[in-house]
Amino acid sequence: RWNYRRACKFTLFTFWRNAFQVLMIFYYTFCCGFSGTVLFEDWIRLSFNFLCSFPIMATGCFDQDLMDTTALQNPSTYIFGREGRD
């Protein structure tokens, strides 16, 4: 159960982090008239991805919604994630 939730959070966080960055660059291309100028230097984009990886690593280390014994004794708790009620 923990790994299932962590994988879901990791996927969503990574998608929205990169979508935000791409949408800013996409919007900037319209503002500068498709001139080809860059909004961010390459090292800034790499730093953005590096620094934004810390919150998801902390979530992966510390996120435990149920105790391990409770999760093993109640397999019905896995249904919530599959049905999107989590």
Phi and psi in radians as a Rosetta constraint file:
Dihedral C 1 N 2 CA 2 C 2 CIRCULARHARMONIC -1.105 0.35
Dihedral N 2 CA 2 C 2 N 3 CIRCULARHARMONIC -0.807 0.35
Dihedral C 2 N 3 CA 3 C 3 CIRCULARHARMONIC -1.147 0.35
Dihedral N 3 CA 3 C 3 N 4 CIRCULARHARMONIC -0.602 0.35
Dihedral C 3 N 4 CA 4 C 4 CIRCULARHARMONIC -1.065 0.35
Dihedral N 4 CA 4 C 4 N 5 CIRCULARHARMONIC -0.862 0.35
Dihedral C 4 N 5 CA 5 C 5 CIRCULARHARMONIC -1.154 0.35
Dihedral N 5 CA 5 C 5 N 6 CIRCULARHARMONIC -0.705 0.35
Dihedral C 5 N 6 CA 6 C 6 CIRCULARHARMONIC -1.136 0.35
Dihedral N 6 CA 6 C 6 N 7 CIRCULARHARMONIC -0.714 0.35
Dihedral C 6 N 7 CA 7 C 7 CIRCULARHARMONIC -1.129 0.35
Dihedral N 7 CA 7 C 7 N 8 CIRCULARHARMONIC -0.672 0.35
Dihedral C 7 N 8 CA 8 C 8 CIRCULARHARMONIC -1.141 0.35
Dihedral N 8 CA 8 C 8 N 9 CIRCULARHARMONIC -0.786 0.35
Dihedral C 8 N 9 CA 9 C 9 CIRCULARHARMONIC -1.138 0.35
Dihedral N 9 CA 9 C 9 N 10 CIRCULARHARMONIC -0.708 0.35
Dihedral C 9 N 10 CA 10 C 10 CIRCULARHARMONIC -1.080 0.35
Dihedral N 10 CA 10 C 10 N 11 CIRCULARHARMONIC -0.776 0.35
Dihedral C 10 N 11 CA 11 C 11 CIRCULARHARMONIC -1.111 0.35
Dihedral N 11 CA 11 C 11 N 12 CIRCULARHARMONIC -0.808 0.35
Dihedral C 11 N 12 CA 12 C 12 CIRCULARHARMONIC -1.138 0.35
Dihedral N 12 CA 12 C 12 N 13 CIRCULARHARMONIC -0.779 0.35
Dihedral C 12 N 13 CA 13 C 13 CIRCULARHARMONIC -1.086 0.35
Dihedral N 13 CA 13 C 13 N 14 CIRCULARHARMONIC -0.779 0.35
Dihedral C 13 N 14 CA 14 C 14 CIRCULARHARMONIC -1.133 0.35
Dihedral N 14 CA 14 C 14 N 15 CIRCULARHARMONIC -0.719 0.35
Dihedral C 14 N 15 CA 15 C 15 CIRCULARHARMONIC -1.082 0.35
Dihedral N 15 CA 15 C 15 N 16 CIRCULARHARMONIC -0.893 0.35
Dihedral C 15 N 16 CA 16 C 16 CIRCULARHARMONIC -1.232 0.35
Dihedral N 16 CA 16 C 16 N 17 CIRCULARHARMONIC -0.554 0.35
Dihedral C 16 N 17 CA 17 C 17 CIRCULARHARMONIC -1.100 0.35
Dihedral N 17 CA 17 C 17 N 18 CIRCULARHARMONIC -0.836 0.35
Dihedral C 17 N 18 CA 18 C 18 CIRCULARHARMONIC -1.280 0.35
Dihedral N 18 CA 18 C 18 N 19 CIRCULARHARMONIC -0.586 0.35
Dihedral C 18 N 19 CA 19 C 19 CIRCULARHARMONIC -1.107 0.35
Dihedral N 19 CA 19 C 19 N 20 CIRCULARHARMONIC -0.715 0.35
Dihedral C 19 N 20 CA 20 C 20 CIRCULARHARMONIC -1.067 0.35
Dihedral N 20 CA 20 C 20 N 21 CIRCULARHARMONIC -0.769 0.35
Dihedral C 20 N 21 CA 21 C 21 CIRCULARHARMONIC -1.147 0.35
Dihedral N 21 CA 21 C 21 N 22 CIRCULARHARMONIC -0.766 0.35
Dihedral C 21 N 22 CA 22 C 22 CIRCULARHARMONIC -1.180 0.35
Dihedral N 22 CA 22 C 22 N 23 CIRCULARHARMONIC -0.688 0.35
Dihedral C 22 N 23 CA 23 C 23 CIRCULARHARMONIC -1.158 0.35
Dihedral N 23 CA 23 C 23 N 24 CIRCULARHARMONIC -0.599 0.35
Dihedral C 23 N 24 CA 24 C 24 CIRCULARHARMONIC -1.121 0.35
Dihedral N 24 CA 24 C 24 N 25 CIRCULARHARMONIC -0.764 0.35
Dihedral C 24 N 25 CA 25 C 25 CIRCULARHARMONIC -1.162 0.35
Dihedral N 25 CA 25 C 25 N 26 CIRCULARHARMONIC -0.696 0.35
Dihedral C 25 N 26 CA 26 C 26 CIRCULARHARMONIC -1.093 0.35
Dihedral N 26 CA 26 C 26 N 27 CIRCULARHARMONIC -0.781 0.35
Dihedral C 26 N 27 CA 27 C 27 CIRCULARHARMONIC -1.116 0.35
Dihedral N 27 CA 27 C 27 N 28 CIRCULARHARMONIC -0.682 0.35
Dihedral C 27 N 28 CA 28 C 28 CIRCULARHARMONIC -1.116 0.35
Dihedral N 28 CA 28 C 28 N 29 CIRCULARHARMONIC -0.588 0.35
Dihedral C 28 N 29 CA 29 C 29 CIRCULARHARMONIC -1.114 0.35
Dihedral N 29 CA 29 C 29 N 30 CIRCULARHARMONIC -0.643 0.35
Dihedral C 29 N 30 CA 30 C 30 CIRCULARHARMONIC -1.200 0.35
Dihedral N 30 CA 30 C 30 N 31 CIRCULARHARMONIC -0.691 0.35
Dihedral C 30 N 31 CA 31 C 31 CIRCULARHARMONIC -1.161 0.35
Dihedral N 31 CA 31 C 31 N 32 CIRCULARHARMONIC -0.592 0.35
Dihedral C 31 N 32 CA 32 C 32 CIRCULARHARMONIC -1.681 0.35
Dihedral N 32 CA 32 C 32 N 33 CIRCULARHARMONIC 0.181 0.35
Dihedral C 32 N 33 CA 33 C 33 CIRCULARHARMONIC 1.250 0.35
Dihedral N 33 CA 33 C 33 N 34 CIRCULARHARMONIC 0.597 0.35
Dihedral C 33 N 34 CA 34 C 34 CIRCULARHARMONIC 0.981 0.35
Dihedral N 34 CA 34 C 34 N 35 CIRCULARHARMONIC 0.646 0.35
Dihedral C 34 N 35 CA 35 C 35 CIRCULARHARMONIC -1.406 0.35
Dihedral N 35 CA 35 C 35 N 36 CIRCULARHARMONIC -0.264 0.35
Dihedral C 35 N 36 CA 36 C 36 CIRCULARHARMONIC 1.611 0.35
Dihedral N 36 CA 36 C 36 N 37 CIRCULARHARMONIC 0.078 0.35
Dihedral C 36 N 37 CA 37 C 37 CIRCULARHARMONIC -1.272 0.35
Dihedral N 37 CA 37 C 37 N 38 CIRCULARHARMONIC 2.625 0.35
Dihedral C 37 N 38 CA 38 C 38 CIRCULARHARMONIC -1.681 0.35
Dihedral N 38 CA 38 C 38 N 39 CIRCULARHARMONIC 2.429 0.35
Dihedral C 38 N 39 CA 39 C 39 CIRCULARHARMONIC -1.354 0.35
Dihedral N 39 CA 39 C 39 N 40 CIRCULARHARMONIC -0.753 0.35
Dihedral C 39 N 40 CA 40 C 40 CIRCULARHARMONIC -2.168 0.35
Dihedral N 40 CA 40 C 40 N 41 CIRCULARHARMONIC 2.491 0.35
Dihedral C 40 N 41 CA 41 C 41 CIRCULARHARMONIC -1.257 0.35
Dihedral N 41 CA 41 C 41 N 42 CIRCULARHARMONIC 2.822 0.35
Dihedral C 41 N 42 CA 42 C 42 CIRCULARHARMONIC -1.082 0.35
Dihedral N 42 CA 42 C 42 N 43 CIRCULARHARMONIC -0.675 0.35
Dihedral C 42 N 43 CA 43 C 43 CIRCULARHARMONIC -1.184 0.35
Dihedral N 43 CA 43 C 43 N 44 CIRCULARHARMONIC -0.491 0.35
Dihedral C 43 N 44 CA 44 C 44 CIRCULARHARMONIC -1.246 0.35
Dihedral N 44 CA 44 C 44 N 45 CIRCULARHARMONIC -0.711 0.35
Dihedral C 44 N 45 CA 45 C 45 CIRCULARHARMONIC -1.137 0.35
Dihedral N 45 CA 45 C 45 N 46 CIRCULARHARMONIC -0.680 0.35
Dihedral C 45 N 46 CA 46 C 46 CIRCULARHARMONIC -1.178 0.35
Dihedral N 46 CA 46 C 46 N 47 CIRCULARHARMONIC -0.683 0.35
Dihedral C 46 N 47 CA 47 C 47 CIRCULARHARMONIC -1.143 0.35
Dihedral N 47 CA 47 C 47 N 48 CIRCULARHARMONIC -0.661 0.35
Dihedral C 47 N 48 CA 48 C 48 CIRCULARHARMONIC -1.042 0.35
Dihedral N 48 CA 48 C 48 N 49 CIRCULARHARMONIC -0.815 0.35
Dihedral C 48 N 49 CA 49 C 49 CIRCULARHARMONIC -1.171 0.35
Dihedral N 49 CA 49 C 49 N 50 CIRCULARHARMONIC -0.660 0.35
Dihedral C 49 N 50 CA 50 C 50 CIRCULARHARMONIC -1.167 0.35
Dihedral N 50 CA 50 C 50 N 51 CIRCULARHARMONIC -0.849 0.35
Dihedral C 50 N 51 CA 51 C 51 CIRCULARHARMONIC -1.205 0.35
Dihedral N 51 CA 51 C 51 N 52 CIRCULARHARMONIC -0.598 0.35
Dihedral C 51 N 52 CA 52 C 52 CIRCULARHARMONIC -1.372 0.35
Dihedral N 52 CA 52 C 52 N 53 CIRCULARHARMONIC -0.062 0.35
Dihedral C 52 N 53 CA 53 C 53 CIRCULARHARMONIC -1.453 0.35
Dihedral N 53 CA 53 C 53 N 54 CIRCULARHARMONIC -0.286 0.35
Dihedral C 53 N 54 CA 54 C 54 CIRCULARHARMONIC -1.132 0.35
Dihedral N 54 CA 54 C 54 N 55 CIRCULARHARMONIC -0.766 0.35
Dihedral C 54 N 55 CA 55 C 55 CIRCULARHARMONIC -1.072 0.35
Dihedral N 55 CA 55 C 55 N 56 CIRCULARHARMONIC -0.672 0.35
Dihedral C 55 N 56 CA 56 C 56 CIRCULARHARMONIC -1.296 0.35
Dihedral N 56 CA 56 C 56 N 57 CIRCULARHARMONIC -0.519 0.35
Dihedral C 56 N 57 CA 57 C 57 CIRCULARHARMONIC -1.190 0.35
Dihedral N 57 CA 57 C 57 N 58 CIRCULARHARMONIC -0.688 0.35
Dihedral C 57 N 58 CA 58 C 58 CIRCULARHARMONIC -1.139 0.35
Dihedral N 58 CA 58 C 58 N 59 CIRCULARHARMONIC -0.684 0.35
Dihedral C 58 N 59 CA 59 C 59 CIRCULARHARMONIC -1.103 0.35
Dihedral N 59 CA 59 C 59 N 60 CIRCULARHARMONIC -0.735 0.35
Dihedral C 59 N 60 CA 60 C 60 CIRCULARHARMONIC -1.134 0.35
Dihedral N 60 CA 60 C 60 N 61 CIRCULARHARMONIC -0.553 0.35
Dihedral C 60 N 61 CA 61 C 61 CIRCULARHARMONIC -1.401 0.35
Dihedral N 61 CA 61 C 61 N 62 CIRCULARHARMONIC -0.627 0.35
Dihedral C 61 N 62 CA 62 C 62 CIRCULARHARMONIC -1.974 0.35
Dihedral N 62 CA 62 C 62 N 63 CIRCULARHARMONIC -0.061 0.35
Dihedral C 62 N 63 CA 63 C 63 CIRCULARHARMONIC -1.437 0.35
Dihedral N 63 CA 63 C 63 N 64 CIRCULARHARMONIC 1.905 0.35
Dihedral C 63 N 64 CA 64 C 64 CIRCULARHARMONIC -2.486 0.35
Dihedral N 64 CA 64 C 64 N 65 CIRCULARHARMONIC 1.813 0.35
Dihedral C 64 N 65 CA 65 C 65 CIRCULARHARMONIC -1.414 0.35
Dihedral N 65 CA 65 C 65 N 66 CIRCULARHARMONIC -0.474 0.35
Dihedral C 65 N 66 CA 66 C 66 CIRCULARHARMONIC -2.253 0.35
Dihedral N 66 CA 66 C 66 N 67 CIRCULARHARMONIC 2.703 0.35
Dihedral C 66 N 67 CA 67 C 67 CIRCULARHARMONIC -1.213 0.35
Dihedral N 67 CA 67 C 67 N 68 CIRCULARHARMONIC 2.685 0.35
Dihedral C 67 N 68 CA 68 C 68 CIRCULARHARMONIC -1.088 0.35
Dihedral N 68 CA 68 C 68 N 69 CIRCULARHARMONIC -0.640 0.35
Dihedral C 68 N 69 CA 69 C 69 CIRCULARHARMONIC -1.168 0.35
Dihedral N 69 CA 69 C 69 N 70 CIRCULARHARMONIC -0.669 0.35
Dihedral C 69 N 70 CA 70 C 70 CIRCULARHARMONIC -1.150 0.35
Dihedral N 70 CA 70 C 70 N 71 CIRCULARHARMONIC -0.740 0.35
Dihedral C 70 N 71 CA 71 C 71 CIRCULARHARMONIC -1.139 0.35
Dihedral N 71 CA 71 C 71 N 72 CIRCULARHARMONIC -0.660 0.35
Dihedral C 71 N 72 CA 72 C 72 CIRCULARHARMONIC -1.287 0.35
Dihedral N 72 CA 72 C 72 N 73 CIRCULARHARMONIC -0.563 0.35
Dihedral C 72 N 73 CA 73 C 73 CIRCULARHARMONIC -1.368 0.35
Dihedral N 73 CA 73 C 73 N 74 CIRCULARHARMONIC -0.404 0.35
Dihedral C 73 N 74 CA 74 C 74 CIRCULARHARMONIC -2.145 0.35
Dihedral N 74 CA 74 C 74 N 75 CIRCULARHARMONIC 1.453 0.35
Dihedral C 74 N 75 CA 75 C 75 CIRCULARHARMONIC -1.163 0.35
Dihedral N 75 CA 75 C 75 N 76 CIRCULARHARMONIC -0.242 0.35
Dihedral C 75 N 76 CA 76 C 76 CIRCULARHARMONIC -1.210 0.35
Dihedral N 76 CA 76 C 76 N 77 CIRCULARHARMONIC -0.237 0.35
Dihedral C 76 N 77 CA 77 C 77 CIRCULARHARMONIC -1.205 0.35
Dihedral N 77 CA 77 C 77 N 78 CIRCULARHARMONIC -0.303 0.35
Dihedral C 77 N 78 CA 78 C 78 CIRCULARHARMONIC -1.300 0.35
Dihedral N 78 CA 78 C 78 N 79 CIRCULARHARMONIC -0.336 0.35
Dihedral C 78 N 79 CA 79 C 79 CIRCULARHARMONIC -1.143 0.35
Dihedral N 79 CA 79 C 79 N 80 CIRCULARHARMONIC -0.593 0.35
Dihedral C 79 N 80 CA 80 C 80 CIRCULARHARMONIC -1.028 0.35
Dihedral N 80 CA 80 C 80 N 81 CIRCULARHARMONIC -0.731 0.35
Dihedral C 80 N 81 CA 81 C 81 CIRCULARHARMONIC -1.220 0.35
Dihedral N 81 CA 81 C 81 N 82 CIRCULARHARMONIC -0.704 0.35
Dihedral C 81 N 82 CA 82 C 82 CIRCULARHARMONIC -1.168 0.35
Dihedral N 82 CA 82 C 82 N 83 CIRCULARHARMONIC -0.588 0.35
Dihedral C 82 N 83 CA 83 C 83 CIRCULARHARMONIC -1.599 0.35
Dihedral N 83 CA 83 C 83 N 84 CIRCULARHARMONIC 0.043 0.35
Dihedral C 83 N 84 CA 84 C 84 CIRCULARHARMONIC 1.320 0.35
Dihedral N 84 CA 84 C 84 N 85 CIRCULARHARMONIC 0.376 0.35
Dihedral C 84 N 85 CA 85 C 85 CIRCULARHARMONIC -1.698 0.35
Dihedral N 85 CA 85 C 85 N 86 CIRCULARHARMONIC 0.217 0.35
